[in-house]
Amino acid sequence: MSALDDSLLKRPVLFRFPGTAVLPSLAVLLAASLAWWGGDGVLPIYVWPDVMAVYLFSAFPLAAALTSWFARDDRQGGAIVFGGAGLTLATALLVLPATETGTRRAAAAFGLVVGILWWVSALRKSMARSPQHAPRCSPVPLLVIGGLLLWLLPTVYVQARCRHDTQRLEELLEQSRLGEARLLAQRLLELSPSLSFHERPLPQVAAEIEATVEQLDSLVAQPLAADAGEAERIERARQFAILGRNEAALDLLSAPPTFAGLPPTCNLRGTILETLGHWQSACKAYRLAKEAWHQQTRSAPQQAGLVTALTGIAYCERKLGRYPQAETAYLSRLTLAPDADSHFLLAQFYEDTQQTASARRHAQRAVALAPERYQERAEQLLNKLATFHFGCLTSNDPYPAVPD
C-alpha cells in the first residue's frame, strides 16, 4: 500500500475527498438561518445586532485556540466532534426557552464560532492537495486571553448599551412616545432584567407602560363618530402618535382641508414629522402653525401654541444646519416666554454651535430661574463646555445673544 493510501486511511472519512465538507456546511447554514430567526436580523437572546456582533467577536480567540488544538493531524476526529458539539450547544441555547443571561449568550456565541471555524477547517482540508499540519504550539495563553475576553468585553458593552437605552427610554417617555417606549423597555428587560429606572425596578416601569398602551389601544379601537368635532379628531390623532402609529395620525390630520389648516393640527403634524426625522416637512408644518396662531386672539392657549411652533421651527432649522434661522426662532421664543426652558434651549443651541460665552450665560440664567429642574443638567453642560471648549471661553460669538 502506498504512503498516500496510508495517509488517506488515517484521515477521517469526512476529509478523504474534495468537497466533503458538506456536513459542516449544512450545519453552519442552519446556524445562519437561526441568526435571522428573531425577525429583526438578530438572534432573540442578543436583542440587538451590535450586541450579537460583540459576543461573536469576543468568542473568536477562545474558539480559535481550541479549534486549532483539536485540528492537529492526530486529533482530526476530535475536531469533528468538537465542532458538532459547538453547533449543538449553540442550537440548544438559542431554541430552548430559558432565562436570558450573559452566560447563555456567551456560550451560544462560542458554539456558533466553533461551528463556523469547524466548517472553515473542513473546507480547507477537503480542498487541500496534501495533508495540512497545524502548528504544535501550546494553546494555553490564547485560552486564558480568550476566556477573559469572552467574559469581559460583552459585559462592559452590555452595560454601556443599557445606559444608552435607559437614557433613550427617558427621552421617549418625556415626549409621550409610549409605543416606542414599550418596545424599548421590553428589549431592555430581555437584555438585563435586573435594571432599574429612576430607582424603580424596570419590570414595574415596563408593566405600567404596557398598561397605558393597552388602554390607549382600546380607545383608538373605537371608531370616531361621523360628526366628530375638531377637538376629538386632534385628540385621536394625538393618541395614534403616542402609540407610534404615525401614518394613521397623519392621515387623520390631512382631511378635511379646513381641519388640516388649524393651528393645533399644524403643530401636531409638525411634531409627528419631527419624530420621523422629516425635518423639512416638519419645519414647514410648524411655520404654518406659527402663521395660524398669529391670526388668533391673544390667549393662554394661543401663546402656548405659538411657543410650541417656535420651538419646533428652531429645532428643525438646527437639524437642517440653518443656524441663523434656528437662533432667530429660539430668540423669538425667549421674547415670548422668558422662562428657564427658553434659556436652557438657547444654552444647548449655543453649546452646539460652539458659542461658549452665550451658552454659559443662558445656562446660568436657566439655573437661576428653575434650580430644581436645571441645576444638574446645567452643571453637565458647563462641564462639557470646560472640557471640550477649553481655550475658547472668551471667543467671539458669530451670533451675539440678546441681553438677559
C-alpha positions as CSV (number, residue, x, y, z in Angstrom):
1,M,0.0,0.0,0.0
2,S,1.4,3.4,-0.9
3,A,2.2,6.1,1.6
4,L,-0.6,8.3,0.1
5,D,-3.2,5.5,0.7
6,D,-1.9,5.0,4.2
7,S,-2.3,8.7,4.8
8,L,-5.9,8.7,3.5
9,L,-6.8,5.8,5.7
10,K,-5.6,7.7,8.7
11,R,-7.7,10.7,7.9
12,P,-11.4,10.8,8.9
13,V,-13.9,9.9,6.2
14,L,-15.2,13.5,6.2
15,F,-11.9,14.8,4.8
16,R,-10.9,12.0,2.3
17,F,-12.4,13.5,-0.9
18,P,-12.7,17.0,-2.2
19,G,-15.9,18.7,-1.4
20,T,-16.6,16.5,1.6
21,A,-17.3,19.5,3.9
22,V,-21.0,19.0,3.2
23,L,-22.0,18.2,6.8
24,P,-20.3,21.2,8.4
25,S,-21.6,23.4,5.6
26,L,-25.1,22.3,6.3
27,A,-24.6,22.8,10.0
28,V,-23.3,26.4,9.5
29,L,-26.2,27.1,7.1
30,L,-28.6,26.0,9.8
31,A,-26.9,28.3,12.3
32,A,-27.0,31.2,9.8
33,S,-30.7,30.7,9.3
34,L,-31.2,30.7,13.1
35,A,-29.3,34.0,13.2
36,W,-32.2,35.6,11.4
37,W,-34.9,33.9,13.3
38,G,-35.6,36.9,15.6
39,G,-37.4,38.9,12.9
40,D,-35.0,41.9,13.2
41,G,-32.0,40.2,11.8
42,V,-30.6,39.1,15.2
43,L,-30.9,36.2,17.5
44,P,-33.6,36.8,20.1
45,I,-31.3,36.3,23.1
46,Y,-28.9,39.0,21.9
47,V,-31.7,41.6,21.4
48,W,-29.6,44.0,19.3
49,P,-27.4,43.2,16.3
50,D,-24.4,45.1,17.8
51,V,-24.7,43.1,21.0
52,M,-24.6,39.9,18.9
53,A,-21.6,41.1,16.9
54,V,-19.7,41.9,20.2
55,Y,-20.4,38.4,21.6
56,L,-19.3,36.7,18.4
57,F,-16.1,38.8,18.2
58,S,-15.3,38.1,21.8
59,A,-15.8,34.3,21.3
60,F,-13.4,34.1,18.4
61,P,-10.0,33.9,20.2
62,L,-11.1,31.1,22.6
63,A,-12.8,29.2,19.8
64,A,-9.9,29.6,17.5
65,A,-7.4,28.3,20.2
66,L,-9.5,25.2,20.9
67,T,-10.2,24.5,17.2
68,S,-6.6,24.8,16.3
69,W,-5.6,22.4,19.1
70,F,-8.3,19.9,18.0
71,A,-7.4,20.3,14.3
72,R,-4.0,18.7,14.7
73,D,-3.5,15.7,12.5
74,D,-3.7,13.3,15.3
75,R,-6.9,14.8,16.6
76,Q,-9.0,15.4,13.4
77,G,-11.7,13.1,14.6
78,G,-11.9,15.2,17.8
79,A,-12.2,18.3,15.7
80,I,-15.4,16.9,14.1
81,V,-16.8,16.0,17.5
82,F,-15.8,19.4,18.9
83,G,-17.3,21.4,16.0
84,G,-20.5,19.4,16.1
85,A,-20.8,19.7,19.8
86,G,-20.3,23.5,19.5
87,L,-23.2,23.9,17.0
88,T,-25.4,21.6,19.0
89,L,-24.7,23.7,22.1
90,A,-25.5,26.9,20.2
91,T,-28.7,25.5,18.7
92,A,-29.9,24.3,22.1
93,L,-29.2,27.6,23.8
94,L,-30.9,29.6,21.0
95,V,-34.0,27.5,20.7
96,L,-34.8,26.1,24.2
97,P,-36.7,28.6,26.4
98,A,-34.7,29.8,29.4
99,T,-33.8,32.9,31.3
100,E,-31.7,35.2,29.2
101,T,-28.3,35.6,30.9
102,G,-24.9,36.8,29.8
103,T,-23.5,33.3,30.3
104,R,-26.1,31.8,27.9
105,R,-25.3,34.5,25.3
106,A,-21.5,33.8,25.6
107,A,-22.0,30.0,25.4
108,A,-24.2,30.4,22.3
109,A,-21.7,32.7,20.6
110,F,-18.9,30.4,21.4
111,G,-20.8,27.4,19.9
112,L,-21.6,29.4,16.7
113,V,-18.0,30.5,16.2
114,V,-16.7,27.0,16.9
115,G,-19.1,25.7,14.2
116,I,-18.0,28.3,11.7
117,L,-14.3,27.5,12.4
118,W,-15.1,23.8,12.0
119,W,-16.6,24.5,8.6
120,V,-13.6,26.6,7.5
121,S,-11.2,23.9,8.7
122,A,-13.2,21.2,6.9
123,L,-13.4,23.2,3.7
124,R,-9.7,23.9,3.8
125,K,-8.8,20.3,4.4
126,S,-11.1,19.0,1.7
127,M,-9.7,21.3,-0.9
128,A,-6.0,20.7,0.1
129,R,-3.9,18.5,-2.2
130,S,-1.7,17.4,0.7
131,P,-2.4,16.9,4.4
132,Q,-2.4,20.1,6.4
133,H,-0.3,20.2,9.5
134,A,-1.4,22.5,12.2
135,P,1.5,24.0,14.3
136,R,2.1,22.2,17.6
137,C,2.1,25.2,19.9
138,S,0.5,25.4,23.3
139,P,-2.9,27.0,23.3
140,V,-2.8,27.9,27.0
141,P,-2.1,31.7,26.5
142,L,-4.8,32.0,23.9
143,L,-7.2,30.1,26.1
144,V,-6.6,32.4,29.0
145,I,-6.8,35.6,26.9
146,G,-9.8,34.2,25.0
147,G,-11.7,33.3,28.2
148,L,-11.1,36.8,29.7
149,L,-12.1,38.5,26.5
150,L,-15.3,36.4,26.2
151,W,-16.3,37.4,29.8
152,L,-15.1,41.0,30.0
153,L,-15.8,42.6,26.6
154,P,-19.5,41.7,26.3
155,T,-20.1,42.6,30.0
156,V,-18.7,46.1,29.5
157,Y,-20.5,46.6,26.2
158,V,-23.9,45.4,27.5
159,Q,-23.7,47.8,30.5
160,A,-22.9,50.7,28.1
161,R,-25.8,49.6,25.8
162,C,-28.2,49.5,28.8
163,R,-27.1,53.0,29.9
164,H,-27.7,54.3,26.4
165,D,-31.1,52.6,26.1
166,T,-32.2,53.8,29.5
167,Q,-31.5,57.4,28.5
168,R,-33.3,56.8,25.3
169,L,-36.3,55.4,27.3
170,E,-36.4,58.5,29.4
171,E,-36.5,60.7,26.3
172,L,-39.3,58.7,24.8
173,L,-41.4,58.9,28.0
174,E,-40.7,62.7,28.2
175,Q,-42.0,63.0,24.6
176,S,-45.0,60.8,25.3
177,R,-43.9,58.3,22.6
178,L,-45.3,55.3,24.5
179,G,-45.4,52.9,21.6
180,E,-41.7,53.2,21.1
181,A,-41.0,53.3,24.8
182,R,-42.9,50.0,25.3
183,L,-40.7,48.2,22.7
184,L,-37.5,49.7,24.1
185,A,-38.5,48.7,27.7
186,Q,-39.2,45.1,26.6
187,R,-35.8,44.9,24.9
188,L,-34.1,46.3,27.9
189,L,-35.7,43.7,30.1
190,E,-34.5,40.9,27.7
191,L,-31.0,42.4,27.8
192,S,-30.8,42.9,31.5
193,P,-33.9,42.0,33.7
194,S,-32.3,43.4,36.9
195,L,-32.1,47.0,35.6
196,S,-33.7,49.9,37.5
197,F,-35.2,53.1,36.1
198,H,-35.3,56.2,38.3
199,E,-34.7,54.0,41.4
200,R,-37.6,51.7,40.4
201,P,-37.4,48.2,39.1
202,L,-37.6,48.2,35.3
203,P,-40.1,45.3,35.2
204,Q,-42.5,47.5,37.2
205,V,-42.0,50.5,34.9
206,A,-42.4,48.3,31.8
207,A,-45.6,46.9,33.2
208,E,-47.0,50.4,33.7
209,I,-46.1,51.5,30.2
210,E,-47.7,48.3,28.8
211,A,-50.9,49.0,30.8
212,T,-51.1,52.6,29.5
213,V,-50.5,51.4,25.9
214,E,-53.2,48.8,26.2
215,Q,-55.6,51.4,27.5
216,L,-54.9,53.7,24.5
217,D,-55.2,50.8,22.1
218,S,-58.7,50.1,23.4
219,L,-59.6,53.8,23.0
220,V,-58.4,54.1,19.4
221,A,-60.1,50.8,18.5
222,Q,-63.4,52.6,18.8
223,P,-64.2,54.4,15.5
224,L,-64.8,58.2,15.6
225,A,-68.3,59.4,15.1
226,A,-69.1,60.8,11.7
227,D,-69.8,64.2,13.2
228,A,-66.7,64.2,15.4
229,G,-65.5,67.7,16.2
230,E,-62.1,69.2,15.7
231,A,-61.0,68.6,19.3
232,E,-62.0,64.9,19.1
233,R,-60.1,64.4,15.8
234,I,-57.0,66.1,17.1
235,E,-57.1,64.0,20.3
236,R,-57.5,60.8,18.3
237,A,-54.5,61.8,16.1
238,R,-52.5,62.6,19.3
239,Q,-53.4,59.1,20.6
240,F,-52.2,57.5,17.4
241,A,-49.0,59.4,17.6
242,I,-48.4,58.4,21.2
243,L,-48.8,54.7,20.1
244,G,-46.3,55.2,17.3
245,R,-49.0,54.8,14.6
246,N,-47.7,57.9,12.9
247,E,-49.2,57.2,9.4
248,A,-52.7,56.8,10.9
249,A,-52.2,60.1,12.8
250,L,-51.1,62.0,9.7
251,D,-53.9,60.6,7.6
252,L,-56.4,61.8,10.2
253,L,-54.8,65.2,10.3
254,S,-54.9,65.6,6.5
255,A,-58.7,65.7,6.0
256,P,-60.8,67.7,5.6
257,P,-58.7,70.6,4.3
258,T,-60.3,73.1,6.7
259,F,-59.3,70.9,9.6
260,A,-55.8,70.4,8.2
261,G,-55.0,74.1,8.4
262,L,-55.9,74.7,12.0
263,P,-53.0,75.8,14.2
264,P,-53.2,72.8,16.7
265,T,-53.4,70.5,13.7
266,C,-50.3,72.0,12.1
267,N,-48.4,71.9,15.4
268,L,-49.3,68.2,15.9
269,R,-48.4,67.4,12.2
270,G,-45.0,69.1,12.8
271,T,-44.4,67.1,15.9
272,I,-45.1,63.8,14.2
273,L,-42.9,64.7,11.2
274,E,-40.2,65.8,13.5
275,T,-40.4,62.4,15.2
276,L,-40.0,60.7,11.9
277,G,-36.9,62.8,11.1
278,H,-38.6,64.7,8.2
279,W,-37.1,68.0,9.2
280,Q,-38.0,70.0,6.1
281,S,-41.7,68.9,6.2
282,A,-41.8,69.4,9.9
283,C,-40.4,72.9,9.7
284,K,-43.0,73.8,7.0
285,A,-45.8,72.5,9.3
286,Y,-44.5,74.5,12.3
287,R,-44.3,77.6,10.2
288,L,-47.9,77.2,9.0
289,A,-48.9,76.8,12.7
290,K,-47.0,79.9,13.6
291,E,-48.8,81.9,11.0
292,A,-52.1,80.5,12.0
293,W,-51.5,81.2,15.7
294,H,-50.7,84.8,14.9
295,Q,-54.1,85.2,13.4
296,Q,-55.8,84.0,16.7
297,T,-56.9,86.2,19.5
298,R,-54.3,86.5,22.2
299,S,-54.9,84.0,25.0
300,A,-53.1,81.4,27.1
301,P,-53.7,78.6,24.6
302,Q,-52.6,80.8,21.7
303,Q,-49.4,81.8,23.5
304,A,-48.7,78.1,24.3
305,G,-49.3,77.0,20.8
306,L,-47.0,79.8,19.4
307,V,-44.3,78.7,21.8
308,T,-44.6,75.1,20.6
309,A,-44.4,76.3,16.9
310,L,-41.4,78.4,17.5
311,T,-39.6,75.6,19.4
312,G,-40.3,73.2,16.6
313,I,-39.1,75.7,14.0
314,A,-35.9,76.3,15.9
315,Y,-35.2,72.5,16.4
316,C,-35.8,71.6,12.8
317,E,-33.7,74.5,11.4
318,R,-31.0,73.4,13.7
319,K,-31.2,69.8,12.4
320,L,-31.1,71.2,8.8
321,G,-27.9,73.1,9.6
322,R,-29.6,76.5,9.2
323,Y,-28.2,78.0,12.4
324,P,-29.1,81.7,11.9
325,Q,-32.7,80.8,11.3
326,A,-32.7,78.5,14.3
327,E,-31.2,81.2,16.5
328,T,-33.9,83.6,15.4
329,A,-36.6,81.2,16.3
330,Y,-35.0,80.4,19.7
331,L,-34.7,84.2,20.5
332,S,-38.3,84.7,19.4
333,R,-39.4,82.1,21.9
334,L,-37.3,83.7,24.6
335,T,-39.0,87.1,23.9
336,L,-42.4,85.4,24.0
337,A,-41.7,83.2,27.1
338,P,-38.6,84.4,29.1
339,D,-38.5,81.3,31.3
340,A,-35.9,78.7,32.3
341,D,-36.9,76.4,29.4
342,S,-36.2,79.1,26.8
343,H,-32.8,80.0,28.3
344,F,-31.7,76.3,28.5
345,L,-32.7,75.7,24.9
346,L,-30.6,78.6,23.9
347,A,-27.7,77.3,26.1
348,Q,-27.9,74.0,24.3
349,F,-28.0,75.7,20.9
350,Y,-25.0,77.9,21.7
351,E,-23.1,75.0,23.0
352,D,-23.8,73.0,19.8
353,T,-22.6,76.0,17.7
354,Q,-19.5,76.5,19.9
355,Q,-20.6,79.9,21.2
356,T,-19.3,79.2,24.6
357,A,-19.9,82.6,26.4
358,S,-23.5,82.7,25.3
359,A,-24.1,79.1,26.2
360,R,-22.7,79.7,29.7
361,R,-24.7,82.8,30.3
362,H,-28.1,81.2,29.3
363,A,-27.3,78.0,31.3
364,Q,-26.7,80.1,34.4
365,R,-29.9,82.0,33.8
366,A,-31.9,78.8,33.5
367,V,-30.5,77.6,36.8
368,A,-31.3,80.9,38.5
369,L,-35.0,80.7,37.3
370,A,-35.5,77.0,38.0
371,P,-32.7,75.4,40.0
372,E,-34.7,72.3,40.9
373,R,-35.1,71.5,37.2
374,Y,-31.9,72.7,35.6
375,Q,-29.1,72.6,38.3
376,E,-27.8,69.1,37.3
377,R,-28.3,69.5,33.6
378,A,-26.7,72.9,33.6
379,E,-23.7,71.6,35.5
380,Q,-23.3,68.8,32.9
381,L,-23.4,71.3,30.1
382,L,-21.0,73.7,31.8
383,N,-18.6,70.8,32.5
384,K,-18.8,69.8,28.8
385,L,-18.0,73.4,27.9
386,A,-15.0,73.4,30.1
387,T,-13.8,70.0,28.8
388,F,-14.3,70.4,25.0
389,H,-14.1,74.2,24.5
390,F,-11.1,74.9,26.7
391,G,-9.3,78.0,25.4
392,C,-12.5,79.3,23.7
393,L,-14.2,80.7,26.8
394,T,-13.7,84.3,25.5
395,S,-14.2,83.6,21.8
396,N,-16.3,86.0,19.7
397,D,-19.8,84.7,19.1
398,P,-20.9,84.9,15.4
399,Y,-24.5,85.4,16.6
400,P,-24.4,87.5,19.8
401,A,-27.2,86.7,22.3
402,V,-29.7,89.4,23.4
403,P,-29.1,90.7,26.9
404,D,-31.0,88.9,29.7
